[in-house]
Amino acid sequence: MAAAFCLFLSLIFLFSPFPAQGEIIAEIKQKQGQDEPYIGVNIGTDVSNFLSPSDLVSFLQVQKINHVRLYDADPDLLKALAKTKIRVIIGVPNNQLIAIGSSNATAATWVGRNVVAYYPETTIIAIAVGDEVLTTMPSTAPLLLPAIESLYSALVASNLHSQIKVSTPQSASLILDPFPPSQAFFNTSMTQYLLPIVKFLSRTQSPLMMNLYPYYVFMENKGVVPLDNALFKPLTPSKEMVDPNTLLHYTNVYDAMVDSAYFSMKNLNVTDVVVLVSETGWPSKGDTKEPYATMDNADTYNSNLIKHVFDKTGSPFHPEITSSVYLYELFNEDLRSLPISEANWGLFYGNTTPVYLLHVSGSGTFLANDTTNQTYCIAMEGVDTKTLQTALDWACGPGRANCSKIQPGEPCYSPNNVQNHASYAFDSYYQMEGKSPGSCDFKGVATITTSDPSHGSCIFPGSKKEGNNTREVVNSTQVTSGSFFRYGSNRKSLMDNVLISLCTIMFLRYFSNSCF
């Protein structure tokens, strides 16, 4: 009985990712210069009154967004990104795939026009060839690898192949039987195309780009996948998902999706390619068929995802490597067609005001260094005076906002109009509530802005000027990481997890060695 138990533990150790496979992945990661995981954003352009390239780049810099993915290679935006140190993934649109995949000359021209013309002033780090081609345009699958190789050859000819990677983002639906992750495999009908692509990624030390959406996994498996698992919320051990083949515990859907990609590659005998999450996110609004597309859920998912990346705990199968992530997306694309959720994946509205305020505890560089930009709550323009007055009365009455400065003779009394007074009262309430979701609404007559509404001697409650004029500091309302992020520290729990993992590994090694 003891021998059988010992053999069982030995098999667990034998098929775990430690140590050889982990060492391979870590080595590849080091060679790719990606020791530190990062958060980037996807920039879609189906937005009304889209920012000019120069304004967009200025906004990215203010927000300390240092990694972006474009779905094309817009020349004006690439020019505007020059000398900013913002790292850029440019895209080959699906409608250009046939031409590039059919002609080396066309691929060389594309690289010359969209890469060589801007690099190194614009820091292009990768080319994303198409988007979910194998699942959305299967008829063009035979041309995907030729397009990738032709673009890579053009980079080689320009001696840029070491600095700029070539990959192709794929949908999670390409992976069949994704849970348990150890049983996952790529759709066999696409293996003839996928296998040479994954081998190319291995040979060129490029990442596998995957678009992973726990939101859709939850929506398609309601009643099976708990919402808390999809949102990274803390779980009791009984609610954790356990892979029966590896006995690895999964506390969230995202990690299971990442590992399903690793196991799918392993089934193709490729174990040295890292996963780059080229898209993930959660919609903040949906129609009646999407009741879980809410601001609170979007805030929770993206906030917890960012914490997860910056904690650098990796995934259960590969705890030694944490995938970098591109959030989908920067702006709400209001020009998108139905369903409603399609237009509501953004962190910001098209006018650059935050859709909601992310709450991040951890450390990292994504918006972490910006301590000058704050968020404020002001009255929306164009609202009738009577409606504004009702909201103002509530804020200064039941809402208990500090409205002393908008009284006659006080610095914020002028201009003496409802719009000005309401903006001050709204911001007072918003700051008092710690900028929590829903605290800047007032039945739809208020909006969040990143522009300081202070004027003259009237200093708004959320202004840094106000902070400089008072000795009282309320930590819960300080935003030290940009307009919609808060950072703290949670090192102890991370070290506890590391120690537990190390003890587990040593335990398994001891028993496997004693058996054999």
C-alpha positions in Angstrom: 0.0 0.0 0.0 2.8 2.4 1.0 4.7 1.5 -2.3 1.6 2.2 -4.3 1.1 5.6 -2.6 4.8 6.4 -3.2 4.5 5.4 -6.8 1.4 7.7 -7.1 3.3 10.6 -5.7 6.3 9.9 -8.0 4.0 10.0 -11.0 2.7 13.4 -9.9 6.3 14.6 -9.8 7.2 13.0 -13.1 4.5 14.8 -15.0 4.7 18.1 -13.2 6.4 21.0 -15.1 9.4 21.1 -12.6 12.2 21.2 -13.3 13.2 20.7 -17.0 10.3 22.2 -18.8 10.2 25.2 -16.4 13.9 25.8 -17.0 13.4 25.7 -20.8 10.5 28.2 -20.6 12.5 30.5 -18.2 15.5 30.4 -20.6 13.3 31.3 -23.5 11.7 34.1 -21.6 15.1 35.5 -20.6 16.3 35.4 -24.2 13.2 37.3 -25.2 14.0 40.0 -22.7 10.6 39.6 -20.9 11.7 38.9 -17.4 9.1 41.4 -16.1 5.5 40.8 -17.1 3.6 43.9 -18.2 0.1 45.2 -18.9 -0.7 46.7 -22.3 -3.9 47.9 -24.0 -5.5 47.2 -27.4 -6.5 50.3 -29.3 -9.6 49.9 -31.4 -10.7 52.8 -33.5 -14.5 52.4 -34.0 -14.9 55.5 -31.8 -16.9 58.7 -32.5 -14.6 61.7 -32.7 -11.5 59.5 -32.2 -8.5 61.4 -30.8 -5.9 62.8 -33.2 -2.7 60.7 -33.2 -0.8 63.4 -31.2 -3.6 63.7 -28.6 -3.8 59.9 -28.3 -0.1 59.6 -27.7 -0.3 62.4 -25.1 -3.1 60.6 -23.4 -1.1 57.3 -23.3 1.8 59.2 -21.8 -0.3 60.8 -19.1 -1.8 57.5 -18.2 1.7 55.8 -18.2 0.6 53.2 -20.7 3.8 51.9 -22.1 2.6 48.9 -24.2 -0.1 49.1 -27.0 -1.4 46.8 -29.6 -2.7 48.3 -32.9 -4.9 46.4 -35.3 -3.2 47.9 -38.3 -0.1 50.1 -38.9 -1.6 53.6 -39.1 1.2 55.8 -40.4 0.1 59.0 -38.6 -0.1 57.1 -35.2 3.3 55.4 -35.8 4.8 58.8 -36.5 3.2 60.3 -33.3 4.6 57.4 -31.3 8.2 58.1 -32.3 10.6 58.9 -29.5 8.0 58.1 -26.8 9.4 54.7 -25.7 5.9 53.3 -25.9 6.3 49.7 -27.1 4.0 48.9 -30.0 2.6 45.7 -31.6 1.4 46.5 -35.1 -1.1 44.4 -37.0 -1.6 43.0 -40.4 -5.4 43.3 -41.0 -7.1 40.1 -42.1 -8.0 41.7 -45.4 -4.3 42.0 -46.3 -3.4 38.5 -45.4 -4.0 36.9 -48.9 -1.8 39.5 -50.6 1.1 39.1 -48.2 0.8 35.3 -47.9 0.9 35.0 -51.7 3.9 37.2 -52.4 7.2 37.7 -50.8 7.6 41.0 -52.6 4.3 42.2 -51.1 5.5 41.2 -47.6 8.8 43.0 -48.1 7.0 46.1 -49.2 4.7 45.9 -46.2 7.7 45.7 -43.8 9.5 48.5 -45.6 6.5 50.8 -45.4 5.2 49.9 -41.9 8.3 48.9 -40.0 11.6 50.0 -41.5 10.1 53.5 -42.1 9.5 54.0 -38.4 11.9 51.8 -36.5 13.8 52.5 -34.2 12.3 55.9 -33.5 9.0 54.1 -32.9 9.6 51.1 -30.7 7.9 48.4 -32.7 8.3 45.1 -30.8 6.1 42.7 -32.8 3.9 42.1 -35.8 0.5 40.4 -35.2 -0.4 38.7 -38.4 -4.1 38.7 -38.8 -6.5 38.3 -35.9 -8.1 34.9 -35.0 -7.6 33.8 -38.6 -8.0 30.1 -38.1 -11.4 30.4 -36.5 -12.9 33.4 -38.3 -11.3 32.9 -41.8 -10.5 29.2 -42.0 -10.4 29.4 -45.8 -7.3 31.6 -45.7 -5.6 29.2 -43.2 -3.2 27.8 -45.9 -1.8 31.4 -46.4 -1.2 32.2 -42.7 2.2 30.5 -42.3 3.5 31.8 -45.7 2.5 35.3 -44.6 4.3 34.9 -41.3 7.4 33.5 -42.9 7.5 36.2 -45.6 7.3 39.0 -43.1 9.9 37.3 -41.0 12.2 37.0 -44.0 11.7 40.7 -44.7 12.7 41.5 -41.1 15.8 39.3 -41.6 16.7 41.2 -44.7 16.6 44.4 -42.7 18.4 42.8 -39.7 15.4 43.5 -37.5 14.4 39.9 -36.8 16.0 39.8 -33.3 14.2 43.0 -32.2 10.8 42.4 -33.7 8.9 39.2 -33.3 6.2 37.8 -35.6 3.2 35.9 -34.3 -0.5 35.6 -34.9 -3.3 36.1 -32.3 -5.7 33.1 -32.1 -9.0 32.6 -30.4 -9.4 30.4 -27.3 -12.1 28.5 -29.3 -9.3 26.9 -31.2 -8.5 24.9 -28.1 -10.8 21.9 -27.6 -11.6 20.2 -24.3 -10.0 23.1 -22.4 -10.7 21.8 -18.9 -9.1 20.1 -17.3 -6.2 21.9 -18.9 -4.0 18.8 -19.1 -6.5 17.3 -21.6 -6.6 20.4 -23.8 -5.6 20.1 -27.5 -5.8 22.3 -30.6 -8.6 21.6 -33.0 -7.3 18.7 -35.0 -8.8 20.0 -38.2 -6.3 22.9 -37.9 -3.3 20.9 -36.8 -1.8 20.9 -40.3 -1.6 24.7 -40.1 -1.0 25.2 -36.4 1.9 22.7 -36.0 4.3 24.5 -38.4 3.2 27.9 -36.9 4.0 26.8 -33.4 7.3 25.3 -34.6 8.1 28.7 -36.3 7.4 30.4 -32.9 9.8 28.0 -31.2 12.5 28.5 -33.8 12.3 32.3 -33.7 11.7 32.5 -29.9 8.4 34.3 -30.5 5.3 34.1 -28.2 2.0 32.4 -28.9 -0.6 35.2 -29.0 -3.9 34.1 -27.5 -7.1 36.0 -27.1 -8.5 34.7 -23.8 -11.9 35.8 -22.4 -13.1 34.2 -19.2 -16.3 36.2 -19.7 -17.3 34.1 -22.6 -16.4 30.9 -20.8 -18.6 31.9 -17.9 -21.5 32.9 -20.2 -21.4 29.7 -22.1 -21.1 27.6 -19.0 -23.4 29.3 -16.5 -24.2 26.9 -13.7 -21.0 25.1 -14.2 -18.4 27.8 -13.9 -19.1 30.1 -10.9 -18.9 33.8 -11.5 -16.3 34.1 -8.7 -14.0 31.8 -10.6 -14.2 34.0 -13.7 -13.6 37.2 -11.7 -10.5 36.1 -9.7 -12.5 36.4 -6.5 -11.1 34.4 -3.4 -12.4 30.9 -3.3 -12.8 28.3 -0.6 -10.8 25.1 -1.4 -14.0 23.3 -2.2 -14.7 25.7 -5.0 -11.3 25.5 -6.6 -11.1 23.6 -9.9 -8.8 20.6 -9.7 -7.2 19.0 -12.7 -7.6 15.3 -12.0 -4.6 14.4 -14.1 -2.0 16.8 -12.6 -3.8 17.6 -9.3 -3.1 21.2 -10.0 -5.6 23.6 -8.3 -7.1 26.4 -10.4 -8.6 29.3 -8.5 -9.6 31.2 -11.6 -10.7 30.6 -15.2 -8.0 32.8 -16.7 -5.1 30.6 -15.4 -6.9 27.5 -16.7 -7.2 29.1 -20.1 -3.5 30.0 -20.1 -2.5 26.5 -19.1 -4.8 24.9 -21.7 -2.7 26.7 -24.3 0.5 25.4 -22.8 -0.9 21.8 -22.7 -2.2 22.2 -26.3 1.3 23.1 -27.4 2.8 20.3 -25.4 0.5 17.9 -27.3 2.3 19.1 -30.4 5.6 18.4 -28.7 6.4 22.1 -28.4 7.3 23.2 -24.8 9.5 26.2 -25.3 7.0 28.9 -26.4 5.6 31.4 -24.0 2.0 32.5 -24.1 1.3 36.2 -24.6 -2.3 37.2 -23.9 -3.1 39.5 -26.8 -6.6 40.2 -25.7 -8.7 39.8 -22.5 -11.2 41.9 -20.7 -14.8 42.1 -19.5 -17.7 44.3 -20.9 -19.1 47.0 -18.6 -22.6 47.1 -20.2 -24.8 44.6 -22.1 -28.4 43.9 -23.1 -30.9 41.8 -21.2 -29.2 38.6 -22.4 -25.9 39.7 -20.8 -26.8 40.6 -17.2 -23.2 40.0 -16.0 -21.8 42.7 -18.3 -21.7 45.4 -15.6 -19.3 48.1 -14.5 -18.7 46.3 -11.2 -17.8 43.0 -12.8 -15.6 44.7 -15.4 -13.9 46.6 -12.6 -13.4 43.4 -10.6 -12.1 41.3 -13.4 -9.6 43.8 -14.8 -8.5 45.0 -11.4 -7.9 41.4 -10.2 -6.2 40.5 -13.5 -3.7 43.3 -13.1 -3.0 42.3 -9.5 -2.5 38.8 -10.7 0.0 39.8 -13.4 2.0 42.1 -11.1 2.1 39.4 -8.4 4.1 37.4 -10.9 2.8 34.0 -9.6 2.4 32.6 -13.1 -0.1 29.8 -13.7 -0.4 26.4 -11.9 1.4 24.6 -14.7 4.0 27.3 -15.2 4.4 29.2 -11.9 7.9 30.3 -13.1 6.5 32.5 -15.9 3.8 35.1 -15.9 2.2 36.0 -19.2 2.1 39.6 -20.2 -1.4 40.9 -21.0 -3.0 43.3 -23.4 -6.4 44.5 -22.0 -9.3 44.8 -24.4 -9.6 47.7 -24.7 -8.5 51.3 -24.2 -11.7 53.0 -25.4 -15.4 52.0 -25.7 -16.0 51.6 -29.4 -19.4 53.2 -29.6 -19.6 52.7 -33.4 -19.7 48.9 -33.0 -22.9 47.1 -33.9 -25.1 45.0 -31.6 -25.0 43.3 -29.1 -24.6 46.3 -26.7 -21.6 44.7 -25.0 -19.6 45.0 -28.2 -19.4 48.7 -27.7 -18.5 48.5 -24.0 -15.2 46.8 -23.4 -13.2 50.0 -22.9 -11.5 51.4 -19.8 -12.3 54.9 -21.1 -15.0 56.6 -23.1 -13.9 58.2 -26.3 -13.5 61.6 -24.6 -10.9 60.0 -22.3 -13.0 60.0 -19.1 -12.8 56.6 -17.3 -15.7 54.3 -17.6 -15.0 53.0 -14.1 -12.2 53.2 -11.6 -10.0 50.1 -11.3 -8.9 49.1 -7.8 -5.5 47.5 -7.9 -3.5 46.3 -5.0 0.0 45.2 -5.9 3.0 46.7 -7.7 3.9 47.3 -11.2 4.6 49.9 -13.9 1.2 50.1 -15.6 0.1 53.6 -14.5 2.0 53.2 -11.3 4.3 56.2 -11.7 1.7 58.8 -12.4 0.9 60.7 -9.2 -0.1 64.0 -10.9 -3.3 62.9 -12.6 -6.5 62.7 -10.6 -10.1 62.1 -11.3 -13.0 64.4 -10.5 -16.7 64.2 -10.6 -18.5 67.2 -12.3 -21.9 68.0 -13.6 -22.6 67.1 -17.2 -23.1 69.9 -19.7 -26.5 70.2 -21.3 -28.5 69.0 -18.3 -31.6 71.1 -17.5 -31.2 73.4 -14.4 -34.1 71.8 -12.5 -32.6 68.3 -12.7 -29.2 69.6 -11.7 -30.7 71.5 -8.8 -32.4 68.3 -7.5 -29.1 66.4 -7.6 -27.3 69.3 -6.0 -29.8 69.4 -3.1 -29.4 65.7 -2.5 -25.5 65.9 -2.5 -25.5 68.8 0.0 -28.3 67.3 2.1 -28.7 63.5 2.4 -25.4 62.9 0.6 -23.6 64.9 3.3 -21.2 66.5 0.8 -19.2 69.4 2.1 -20.9 72.4 0.3 -19.5 75.1 2.5 -17.3 76.6 -0.2 -20.2 77.2 -2.6 -21.9 79.5 -0.1 -22.0 83.3 -0.6 -18.7 84.9 0.1 -16.8 81.6 -0.2 -14.2 80.9 -2.9 -16.3 78.6 -5.0 -19.5 80.6 -4.9 -18.7 82.3 -8.2 -19.8 81.8 -10.9 -23.1 81.7 -9.2 -24.9 79.1 -11.2 -26.2 75.6 -10.7 -23.7 74.0 -13.1 -20.7 75.3 -11.1 -22.2 74.6 -7.6 -23.3 71.1 -8.6 -19.9 70.2 -10.0 -18.2 71.2 -6.7 -20.8 69.3 -4.6 -20.6 66.2 -6.8 -16.8 66.1 -6.5 -17.0 66.6 -2.8 -19.3 63.5 -2.5 -17.3 61.5 -5.0 -14.0 62.1 -3.1 -15.7 61.5 0.2 -16.9 58.1 -1.1 -13.4 57.1 -2.1 -14.2 57.4 -5.8 -16.1 54.1 -5.6 -18.1 52.8 -8.6 -21.4 54.5 -8.8 -20.5 57.5 -6.7 -20.3 59.8 -9.7 -23.7 59.3 -11.3 -26.4 61.3 -9.6 -29.1 59.7 -11.8 -27.0 60.3 -15.0 -26.2 64.0 -14.6 -22.6 63.7 -13.5 -19.5 62.5 -15.3 -15.9 61.6 -14.3 -13.1 63.8 -15.8 -9.3 63.8 -15.5 -9.1 67.6 -15.9 -8.9 69.5 -12.7 -12.0 71.7 -12.5 -10.5 74.1 -10.0 -10.5 77.7 -11.0 -9.0 80.8 -9.4 -9.1 80.5 -5.7 -11.7 77.7 -5.9 -9.9 74.5 -5.3 -12.0 71.3 -5.8 -11.9 68.5 -3.2 -10.0 66.1 -5.5 -7.4 68.6 -6.6 -3.7 68.1 -5.7 -3.8 71.8 -4.8 -6.3 71.0 -2.1 -3.9 68.3 -0.8 -1.1 70.8 -0.6 -3.3 73.1 1.4 -4.3 70.7 4.1 -2.4 68.6 6.6 -5.0 65.9 6.7 -4.4 62.9 4.4 -7.1 60.3 3.9 -5.3 57.3 2.3 -8.4 55.6 1.1 -9.2 58.4 -1.3 -5.7 59.0 -2.7 -5.1 57.9 -6.2 -1.3 57.5 -6.5 -1.2 55.6 -9.7 -2.9 57.6 -12.4 -6.5 58.4 -13.0 -8.1 55.1 -12.2 -5.7 52.8 -10.4 -4.8 52.3 -6.8 -1.7 50.4 -5.7 -0.7 48.9 -2.4 1.5 46.0 -1.3 0.8 42.4 -0.8 4.2 40.8 -0.6 3.6 38.6 2.4 1.0 36.4 0.8 3.2 36.0 -2.3 6.1 34.8 -0.1 3.8 32.4 1.7 2.7 30.9 -1.6 6.3 30.6 -2.8 7.3 28.8 0.4 4.4 26.4 0.2 5.2 25.6 -3.4 8.8 25.0 -2.6 7.9 22.7 0.3 5.5 20.8 -2.0 8.2 20.3 -4.6 10.7 19.0 -2.0 8.1 16.7 -0.6 7.4 15.2 -4.0 11.1 14.9 -4.8 11.8 13.1 -1.6 9.2 10.5 -2.1 10.0 9.9 -5.7 13.7 9.5 -4.9 13.0 7.1 -2.0 10.8 4.9 -4.3 13.3 4.5 -7.0 
